[in-house]
Amino acid sequence: MRRLIAYLWQIEFAWRLSRHTGVRVTRRMLNAAPSRLPEGAMPGTDGARRFNLTLARSLHGAVTLLEREAGLPPQRASHAAEAAFVASGSWLARASIRLWLRLERDPFAGVQKRGPSLLAKAMWGDGMMVEDRRVPGAVSLCVLSCPLHDYFWNVGRSDLTPILCAWDTAWQAEVNASARPIRVDIRSTLAEGDAMCEFVFRKPAGAER
């Protein structure tokens, strides 16, 4: 399933990148570009590692293509890649969140009981170090080490990590726009130099089920 999602995502990313820049970019080009770049160390040993590597190297390759072969200034190349990256697959993230909110009797109680780290590990694999931290009325997903962040650090392109973080706004916005009694805030991120990424899930005061 991850391979299919990665395949479809790359096609959409290449299409959106071409649309944003007017530069022809294909999935084959995205896969070829990283072969000329440092591989970088992508933490993880399970099936999620390949998926994570596809995301990271596609973004890395896209920016490199725009900078070196299309001659775009670095800032414009990064902005174009961010617009395409954030939009690609966001429909799937929003649809998944809507389905979850519809099916979950009490979304916050469910997150609090199961712990958000369980889902994070299932999605991103054992290369991501996470833990749950609970306080009255809230539970935080704390990402202590992120394989995507590590990849860009290892290849000397930490400037691209915030683009990956910006993708989180799609599902976060869907949660916060919902009438269901749950909200999520991002208090800190590794990309901004913080010690961890912290996603805080809470139930709004006075909210009904």
PyRosetta script that sets phi, psi and omega in degrees:
from pyrosetta import init, pose_from_sequence

init()
pose = pose_from_sequence("MRRLIAYLWQIEFAWRLSRHTGVRVTRRMLNAAPSRLPEGAMPGTDGARRFNLTLARSLHGAVTLLEREAGLPPQRASHAAEAAFVASGSWLARASIRLWLRLERDPFAGVQKRGPSLLAKAMWGDGMMVEDRRVPGAVSLCVLSCPLHDYFWNVGRSDLTPILCAWDTAWQAEVNASARPIRVDIRSTLAEGDAMCEFVFRKPAGAER")
pose.set_psi(1, -42.2)
pose.set_omega(1, 178.8)
pose.set_phi(2, -60.7)
pose.set_psi(2, -37.9)
pose.set_omega(2, -179.1)
pose.set_phi(3, -65.1)
pose.set_psi(3, -39.9)
pose.set_omega(3, 179.2)
pose.set_phi(4, -66.1)
pose.set_psi(4, -45.1)
pose.set_omega(4, 179.2)
pose.set_phi(5, -61.5)
pose.set_psi(5, -43.2)
pose.set_omega(5, 179.6)
pose.set_phi(6, -63.2)
pose.set_psi(6, -40.6)
pose.set_omega(6, 180.0)
pose.set_phi(7, -62.4)
pose.set_psi(7, -49.3)
pose.set_omega(7, -179.2)
pose.set_phi(8, -66.5)
pose.set_psi(8, -38.2)
pose.set_omega(8, 179.0)
pose.set_phi(9, -62.5)
pose.set_psi(9, -43.7)
pose.set_omega(9, 180.0)
pose.set_phi(10, -61.3)
pose.set_psi(10, -40.0)
pose.set_omega(10, 178.6)
pose.set_phi(11, -62.3)
pose.set_psi(11, -45.0)
pose.set_omega(11, 179.9)
pose.set_phi(12, -66.2)
pose.set_psi(12, -42.0)
pose.set_omega(12, -179.4)
pose.set_phi(13, -61.3)
pose.set_psi(13, -45.3)
pose.set_omega(13, 179.6)
pose.set_phi(14, -63.1)
pose.set_psi(14, -40.9)
pose.set_omega(14, 179.4)
pose.set_phi(15, -64.5)
pose.set_psi(15, -46.5)
pose.set_omega(15, -179.5)
pose.set_phi(16, -66.5)
pose.set_psi(16, -36.6)
pose.set_omega(16, 179.1)
pose.set_phi(17, -63.9)
pose.set_psi(17, -43.6)
pose.set_omega(17, 178.0)
pose.set_phi(18, -62.8)
pose.set_psi(18, -40.2)
pose.set_omega(18, -178.6)
pose.set_phi(19, -66.5)
pose.set_psi(19, -40.0)
pose.set_omega(19, -177.8)
pose.set_phi(20, -71.8)
pose.set_psi(20, -32.7)
pose.set_omega(20, -171.3)
pose.set_phi(21, -108.2)
pose.set_psi(21, -21.6)
pose.set_omega(21, -173.8)
pose.set_phi(22, 78.8)
pose.set_psi(22, 4.5)
pose.set_omega(22, 178.2)
pose.set_phi(23, -99.7)
pose.set_psi(23, 129.6)
pose.set_omega(23, -178.9)
pose.set_phi(24, -69.6)
pose.set_psi(24, 119.3)
pose.set_omega(24, 177.9)
pose.set_phi(25, -129.7)
pose.set_psi(25, 131.5)
pose.set_omega(25, 178.4)
pose.set_phi(26, -119.6)
pose.set_psi(26, 165.9)
pose.set_omega(26, 176.9)
pose.set_phi(27, -60.5)
pose.set_psi(27, -39.2)
pose.set_omega(27, 179.2)
pose.set_phi(28, -62.3)
pose.set_psi(28, -38.9)
pose.set_omega(28, 178.6)
pose.set_phi(29, -66.7)
pose.set_psi(29, -38.0)
pose.set_omega(29, 178.3)
pose.set_phi(30, -63.0)
pose.set_psi(30, -37.8)
pose.set_omega(30, -179.2)
pose.set_phi(31, -76.4)
pose.set_psi(31, -29.6)
pose.set_omega(31, -177.9)
pose.set_phi(32, -78.5)
pose.set_psi(32, -36.6)
pose.set_omega(32, -175.5)
pose.set_phi(33, -57.2)
pose.set_psi(33, -46.3)
pose.set_omega(33, -178.4)
pose.set_phi(34, -64.3)
pose.set_psi(34, -19.8)
pose.set_omega(34, 179.8)
pose.set_phi(35, -65.4)
pose.set_psi(35, -18.4)
pose.set_omega(35, 178.8)
pose.set_phi(36, -100.7)
pose.set_psi(36, 8.4)
pose.set_omega(36, -178.4)
pose.set_phi(37, -116.4)
pose.set_psi(37, 162.4)
pose.set_omega(37, 173.5)
pose.set_phi(38, -59.0)
pose.set_psi(38, 137.9)
pose.set_omega(38, -176.8)
pose.set_phi(39, -66.3)
pose.set_psi(39, -40.8)
pose.set_omega(39, -177.1)
pose.set_phi(40, 76.6)
pose.set_psi(40, 152.4)
pose.set_omega(40, 179.4)
pose.set_phi(41, -92.6)
pose.set_psi(41, 119.5)
pose.set_omega(41, 175.3)
pose.set_phi(42, -105.5)
pose.set_psi(42, 108.3)
pose.set_omega(42, -179.4)
pose.set_phi(43, -59.9)
pose.set_psi(43, 153.5)
pose.set_omega(43, 177.0)
pose.set_phi(44, 120.8)
pose.set_psi(44, 153.1)
pose.set_omega(44, -178.8)
pose.set_phi(45, -130.2)
pose.set_psi(45, -4.9)
pose.set_omega(45, -175.7)
pose.set_phi(46, -100.7)
pose.set_psi(46, -171.8)
pose.set_omega(46, -177.3)
pose.set_phi(47, -63.6)
pose.set_psi(47, -24.0)
pose.set_omega(47, -179.4)
pose.set_phi(48, -68.9)
pose.set_psi(48, -22.7)
pose.set_omega(48, -178.0)
pose.set_phi(49, -60.5)
pose.set_psi(49, -42.7)
pose.set_omega(49, -179.9)
pose.set_phi(50, -63.4)
pose.set_psi(50, -40.9)
pose.set_omega(50, 179.0)
pose.set_phi(51, -64.2)
pose.set_psi(51, -46.4)
pose.set_omega(51, 179.0)
pose.set_phi(52, -60.5)
pose.set_psi(52, -39.8)
pose.set_omega(52, -179.4)
pose.set_phi(53, -67.1)
pose.set_psi(53, -36.1)
pose.set_omega(53, 177.8)
pose.set_phi(54, -62.6)
pose.set_psi(54, -45.7)
pose.set_omega(54, 179.1)
pose.set_phi(55, -61.3)
pose.set_psi(55, -51.0)
pose.set_omega(55, -174.9)
pose.set_phi(56, -65.7)
pose.set_psi(56, -46.2)
pose.set_omega(56, -176.8)
pose.set_phi(57, -72.7)
pose.set_psi(57, -28.4)
pose.set_omega(57, 176.1)
pose.set_phi(58, -66.1)
pose.set_psi(58, -44.7)
pose.set_omega(58, 178.2)
pose.set_phi(59, -64.6)
pose.set_psi(59, -46.0)
pose.set_omega(59, 179.1)
pose.set_phi(60, -59.0)
pose.set_psi(60, -47.3)
pose.set_omega(60, -179.9)
pose.set_phi(61, -64.6)
pose.set_psi(61, -38.7)
pose.set_omega(61, -179.5)
pose.set_phi(62, -62.5)
pose.set_psi(62, -47.4)
pose.set_omega(62, -179.5)
pose.set_phi(63, -64.3)
pose.set_psi(63, -39.7)
pose.set_omega(63, 178.8)
pose.set_phi(64, -63.7)
pose.set_psi(64, -42.5)
pose.set_omega(64, 177.3)
pose.set_phi(65, -60.0)
pose.set_psi(65, -45.5)
pose.set_omega(65, -177.8)
pose.set_phi(66, -67.2)
pose.set_psi(66, -37.0)
pose.set_omega(66, -178.5)
pose.set_phi(67, -75.4)
pose.set_psi(67, -50.0)
pose.set_omega(67, -170.0)
pose.set_phi(68, -87.3)
pose.set_psi(68, -39.8)
pose.set_omega(68, -173.4)
pose.set_phi(69, -99.3)
pose.set_psi(69, -31.3)
pose.set_omega(69, 178.6)
pose.set_phi(70, -94.7)
pose.set_psi(70, -12.4)
pose.set_omega(70, 176.3)
pose.set_phi(71, 74.5)
pose.set_psi(71, 20.5)
pose.set_omega(71, 178.2)
pose.set_phi(72, -75.1)
pose.set_psi(72, 142.5)
pose.set_omega(72, 174.4)
pose.set_phi(73, -59.0)
pose.set_psi(73, 147.2)
pose.set_omega(73, -177.3)
pose.set_phi(74, -50.9)
pose.set_psi(74, -43.1)
pose.set_omega(74, -177.7)
pose.set_phi(75, -65.9)
pose.set_psi(75, -41.7)
pose.set_omega(75, 178.9)
pose.set_phi(76, -67.7)
pose.set_psi(76, -38.8)
pose.set_omega(76, 178.6)
pose.set_phi(77, -61.9)
pose.set_psi(77, -43.5)
pose.set_omega(77, 179.7)
pose.set_phi(78, -66.2)
pose.set_psi(78, -42.1)
pose.set_omega(78, 180.0)
pose.set_phi(79, -64.6)
pose.set_psi(79, -40.4)
pose.set_omega(79, 178.8)
pose.set_phi(80, -66.4)
pose.set_psi(80, -42.2)
pose.set_omega(80, 179.0)
pose.set_phi(81, -64.7)
pose.set_psi(81, -38.7)
pose.set_omega(81, 179.3)
pose.set_phi(82, -64.5)
pose.set_psi(82, -45.4)
pose.set_omega(82, -179.9)
pose.set_phi(83, -59.5)
pose.set_psi(83, -43.3)
pose.set_omega(83, -179.2)
pose.set_phi(84, -71.3)
pose.set_psi(84, -40.9)
pose.set_omega(84, -177.2)
pose.set_phi(85, -66.5)
pose.set_psi(85, -46.5)
pose.set_omega(85, -178.0)
pose.set_phi(86, -63.9)
pose.set_psi(86, -37.1)
pose.set_omega(86, -179.0)
pose.set_phi(87, -75.0)
pose.set_psi(87, -31.0)
pose.set_omega(87, -176.1)
pose.set_phi(88, -70.6)
pose.set_psi(88, 122.7)
pose.set_omega(88, 178.9)
pose.set_phi(89, 80.3)
pose.set_psi(89, -3.4)
pose.set_omega(89, -178.4)
pose.set_phi(90, -64.9)
pose.set_psi(90, -30.5)
pose.set_omega(90, 178.3)
pose.set_phi(91, -62.0)
pose.set_psi(91, -36.9)
pose.set_omega(91, 179.3)
pose.set_phi(92, -69.9)
pose.set_psi(92, -41.1)
pose.set_omega(92, 178.9)
pose.set_phi(93, -62.9)
pose.set_psi(93, -44.3)
pose.set_omega(93, -179.1)
pose.set_phi(94, -66.6)
pose.set_psi(94, -41.0)
pose.set_omega(94, 179.8)
pose.set_phi(95, -64.4)
pose.set_psi(95, -40.1)
pose.set_omega(95, 179.7)
pose.set_phi(96, -64.7)
pose.set_psi(96, -41.2)
pose.set_omega(96, 179.5)
pose.set_phi(97, -66.2)
pose.set_psi(97, -42.5)
pose.set_omega(97, 179.3)
pose.set_phi(98, -61.3)
pose.set_psi(98, -40.8)
pose.set_omega(98, 179.2)
pose.set_phi(99, -64.9)
pose.set_psi(99, -44.8)
pose.set_omega(99, 178.9)
pose.set_phi(100, -60.8)
pose.set_psi(100, -46.5)
pose.set_omega(100, -178.7)
pose.set_phi(101, -64.3)
pose.set_psi(101, -31.1)
pose.set_omega(101, 179.9)
pose.set_phi(102, -73.6)
pose.set_psi(102, -38.5)
pose.set_omega(102, -174.7)
pose.set_phi(103, -84.8)
pose.set_psi(103, -27.9)
pose.set_omega(103, -176.1)
pose.set_phi(104, -78.8)
pose.set_psi(104, 123.5)
pose.set_omega(104, -178.9)
pose.set_phi(105, -62.4)
pose.set_psi(105, -45.8)
pose.set_omega(105, 176.3)
pose.set_phi(106, -136.0)
pose.set_psi(106, 96.2)
pose.set_omega(106, -174.5)
pose.set_phi(107, -54.9)
pose.set_psi(107, -44.2)
pose.set_omega(107, -178.0)
pose.set_phi(108, -66.9)
pose.set_psi(108, -42.8)
pose.set_omega(108, 179.6)
pose.set_phi(109, -61.1)
pose.set_psi(109, -37.4)
pose.set_omega(109, 178.9)
pose.set_phi(110, -65.3)
pose.set_psi(110, -45.2)
pose.set_omega(110, 178.4)
pose.set_phi(111, -63.6)
pose.set_psi(111, -42.1)
pose.set_omega(111, -178.5)
pose.set_phi(112, -64.3)
pose.set_psi(112, -39.5)
pose.set_omega(112, -178.0)
pose.set_phi(113, -72.5)
pose.set_psi(113, -48.5)
pose.set_omega(113, -176.2)
pose.set_phi(114, -79.1)
pose.set_psi(114, -33.3)
pose.set_omega(114, -175.1)
pose.set_phi(115, 87.3)
pose.set_psi(115, 125.7)
pose.set_omega(115, -177.3)
pose.set_phi(116, -65.8)
pose.set_psi(116, -21.1)
pose.set_omega(116, -178.3)
pose.set_phi(117, -66.2)
pose.set_psi(117, -27.1)
pose.set_omega(117, 179.3)
pose.set_phi(118, -61.2)
pose.set_psi(118, -45.7)
pose.set_omega(118, 179.2)
pose.set_phi(119, -70.1)
pose.set_psi(119, -39.1)
pose.set_omega(119, -179.9)
pose.set_phi(120, -60.8)
pose.set_psi(120, -43.0)
pose.set_omega(120, 179.5)
pose.set_phi(121, -67.2)
pose.set_psi(121, -37.4)
pose.set_omega(121, 180.0)
pose.set_phi(122, -65.1)
pose.set_psi(122, -36.2)
pose.set_omega(122, -178.1)
pose.set_phi(123, -79.6)
pose.set_psi(123, -45.4)
pose.set_omega(123, -169.1)
pose.set_phi(124, -107.6)
pose.set_psi(124, -3.7)
pose.set_omega(124, 172.2)
pose.set_phi(125, 82.8)
pose.set_psi(125, -174.9)
pose.set_omega(125, -173.9)
pose.set_phi(126, -79.9)
pose.set_psi(126, 0.3)
pose.set_omega(126, 174.7)
pose.set_phi(127, -79.8)
pose.set_psi(127, -9.1)
pose.set_omega(127, 179.6)
pose.set_phi(128, -104.2)
pose.set_psi(128, 125.2)
pose.set_omega(128, 177.5)
pose.set_phi(129, -96.6)
pose.set_psi(129, 117.7)
pose.set_omega(129, -176.1)
pose.set_phi(130, -135.4)
pose.set_psi(130, 159.9)
pose.set_omega(130, 173.1)
pose.set_phi(131, -153.4)
pose.set_psi(131, 156.9)
pose.set_omega(131, 176.7)
pose.set_phi(132, -97.3)
pose.set_psi(132, 140.8)
pose.set_omega(132, 174.7)
pose.set_phi(133, -129.7)
pose.set_psi(133, 124.3)
pose.set_omega(133, -174.9)
pose.set_phi(134, -112.4)
pose.set_psi(134, 137.7)
pose.set_omega(134, 170.4)
pose.set_phi(135, -133.7)
pose.set_psi(135, 163.0)
pose.set_omega(135, 179.7)
pose.set_phi(136, -54.8)
pose.set_psi(136, 123.3)
pose.set_omega(136, 176.3)
pose.set_phi(137, 84.0)
pose.set_psi(137, 3.2)
pose.set_omega(137, -178.8)
pose.set_phi(138, -157.0)
pose.set_psi(138, 154.0)
pose.set_omega(138, 172.9)
pose.set_phi(139, -137.9)
pose.set_psi(139, 133.3)
pose.set_omega(139, -177.8)
pose.set_phi(140, -108.0)
pose.set_psi(140, 138.5)
pose.set_omega(140, 167.7)
pose.set_phi(141, -93.4)
pose.set_psi(141, 116.5)
pose.set_omega(141, -178.4)
pose.set_phi(142, -110.0)
pose.set_psi(142, 115.0)
pose.set_omega(142, 178.6)
pose.set_phi(143, -94.7)
pose.set_psi(143, 108.5)
pose.set_omega(143, -176.0)
pose.set_phi(144, -87.3)
pose.set_psi(144, -27.4)
pose.set_omega(144, 178.0)
pose.set_phi(145, -150.1)
pose.set_psi(145, 128.4)
pose.set_omega(145, -175.8)
pose.set_phi(146, -118.5)
pose.set_psi(146, 126.2)
pose.set_omega(146, -178.7)
pose.set_phi(147, -63.0)
pose.set_psi(147, -31.5)
pose.set_omega(147, 179.8)
pose.set_phi(148, -70.9)
pose.set_psi(148, -41.7)
pose.set_omega(148, 175.4)
pose.set_phi(149, -61.5)
pose.set_psi(149, -43.2)
pose.set_omega(149, -179.2)
pose.set_phi(150, -63.6)
pose.set_psi(150, -39.0)
pose.set_omega(150, 179.7)
pose.set_phi(151, -57.2)
pose.set_psi(151, -52.2)
pose.set_omega(151, -176.5)
pose.set_phi(152, -68.1)
pose.set_psi(152, -30.3)
pose.set_omega(152, 174.6)
pose.set_phi(153, -64.9)
pose.set_psi(153, -43.2)
pose.set_omega(153, -176.3)
pose.set_phi(154, -69.2)
pose.set_psi(154, -27.4)
pose.set_omega(154, 179.6)
pose.set_phi(155, -99.4)
pose.set_psi(155, 7.8)
pose.set_omega(155, 176.3)
pose.set_phi(156, 73.6)
pose.set_psi(156, 27.0)
pose.set_omega(156, 178.5)
pose.set_phi(157, -127.6)
pose.set_psi(157, 50.5)
pose.set_omega(157, 178.2)
pose.set_phi(158, -61.2)
pose.set_psi(158, -17.6)
pose.set_omega(158, 178.5)
pose.set_phi(159, -65.8)
pose.set_psi(159, -18.0)
pose.set_omega(159, -178.9)
pose.set_phi(160, -90.9)
pose.set_psi(160, -14.9)
pose.set_omega(160, -178.4)
pose.set_phi(161, -58.2)
pose.set_psi(161, -40.7)
pose.set_omega(161, 179.2)
pose.set_phi(162, -59.5)
pose.set_psi(162, -24.2)
pose.set_omega(162, 177.7)
pose.set_phi(163, -65.2)
pose.set_psi(163, -41.6)
pose.set_omega(163, 177.3)
pose.set_phi(164, -64.3)
pose.set_psi(164, -41.3)
pose.set_omega(164, 179.9)
pose.set_phi(165, -64.1)
pose.set_psi(165, -33.5)
pose.set_omega(165, -178.7)
pose.set_phi(166, -63.3)
pose.set_psi(166, -24.1)
pose.set_omega(166, 178.7)
pose.set_phi(167, -62.7)
pose.set_psi(167, -28.7)
pose.set_omega(167, -179.5)
pose.set_phi(168, -62.7)
pose.set_psi(168, -21.3)
pose.set_omega(168, -177.7)
pose.set_phi(169, -66.0)
pose.set_psi(169, -22.9)
pose.set_omega(169, -179.4)
pose.set_phi(170, -64.6)
pose.set_psi(170, -52.7)
pose.set_omega(170, -178.1)
pose.set_phi(171, -76.2)
pose.set_psi(171, -31.0)
pose.set_omega(171, 177.8)
pose.set_phi(172, -63.3)
pose.set_psi(172, -44.2)
pose.set_omega(172, -179.8)
pose.set_phi(173, -64.3)
pose.set_psi(173, -36.8)
pose.set_omega(173, 179.8)
pose.set_phi(174, -64.7)
pose.set_psi(174, -40.8)
pose.set_omega(174, 177.6)
pose.set_phi(175, -64.0)
pose.set_psi(175, -49.1)
pose.set_omega(175, -174.1)
pose.set_phi(176, -72.5)
pose.set_psi(176, -21.0)
pose.set_omega(176, 177.9)
pose.set_phi(177, -85.7)
pose.set_psi(177, -12.6)
pose.set_omega(177, -177.8)
pose.set_phi(178, -74.1)
pose.set_psi(178, 153.9)
pose.set_omega(178, 175.7)
pose.set_phi(179, -82.5)
pose.set_psi(179, -6.0)
pose.set_omega(179, 179.6)
pose.set_phi(180, -69.2)
pose.set_psi(180, 152.8)
pose.set_omega(180, -174.1)
pose.set_phi(181, -80.0)
pose.set_psi(181, 67.4)
pose.set_omega(181, 174.5)
pose.set_phi(182, -156.9)
pose.set_psi(182, 143.8)
pose.set_omega(182, 177.0)
pose.set_phi(183, -137.1)
pose.set_psi(183, 156.0)
pose.set_omega(183, 178.0)
pose.set_phi(184, -137.6)
pose.set_psi(184, 135.0)
pose.set_omega(184, 178.2)
pose.set_phi(185, -124.9)
pose.set_psi(185, 144.9)
pose.set_omega(185, 175.6)
pose.set_phi(186, -101.8)
pose.set_psi(186, 111.3)
pose.set_omega(186, -174.1)
pose.set_phi(187, -91.3)
pose.set_psi(187, -27.3)
pose.set_omega(187, -178.8)
pose.set_phi(188, -158.9)
pose.set_psi(188, 157.8)
pose.set_omega(188, 178.5)
pose.set_phi(189, -141.2)
pose.set_psi(189, 148.8)
pose.set_omega(189, 175.5)
pose.set_phi(190, -63.3)
pose.set_psi(190, -34.8)
pose.set_omega(190, -177.9)
pose.set_phi(191, -62.3)
pose.set_psi(191, -27.2)
pose.set_omega(191, -180.0)
pose.set_phi(192, -93.7)
pose.set_psi(192, 8.2)
pose.set_omega(192, 177.4)
pose.set_phi(193, 91.9)
pose.set_psi(193, 6.3)
pose.set_omega(193, 179.1)
pose.set_phi(194, -77.3)
pose.set_psi(194, 166.0)
pose.set_omega(194, -177.0)
pose.set_phi(195, -71.9)
pose.set_psi(195, -19.3)
pose.set_omega(195, -179.0)
pose.set_phi(196, -163.7)
pose.set_psi(196, 165.9)
pose.set_omega(196, 168.7)
pose.set_phi(197, -93.6)
pose.set_psi(197, 127.8)
pose.set_omega(197, -179.5)
pose.set_phi(198, -123.1)
pose.set_psi(198, 117.7)
pose.set_omega(198, 176.1)
pose.set_phi(199, -106.9)
pose.set_psi(199, 117.2)
pose.set_omega(199, -175.5)
pose.set_phi(200, -103.9)
pose.set_psi(200, 117.0)
pose.set_omega(200, 176.6)
pose.set_phi(201, -98.4)
pose.set_psi(201, 132.5)
pose.set_omega(201, -179.2)
pose.set_phi(202, -146.2)
pose.set_psi(202, 163.3)
pose.set_omega(202, 175.7)
pose.set_phi(203, -104.2)
pose.set_psi(203, 123.4)
pose.set_omega(203, -178.6)
pose.set_phi(204, -56.7)
pose.set_psi(204, 142.3)
pose.set_omega(204, 179.7)
pose.set_phi(205, -58.2)
pose.set_psi(205, 132.4)
pose.set_omega(205, 177.8)
pose.set_phi(206, 76.5)
pose.set_psi(206, 6.4)
pose.set_omega(206, -178.4)
pose.set_phi(207, -72.0)
pose.set_psi(207, 142.6)
pose.set_omega(207, 175.9)
pose.set_phi(208, -98.4)
pose.set_psi(208, 161.6)
pose.set_omega(208, 175.7)
pose.set_phi(209, -72.8)
pose.dump_pdb("model.pdb")
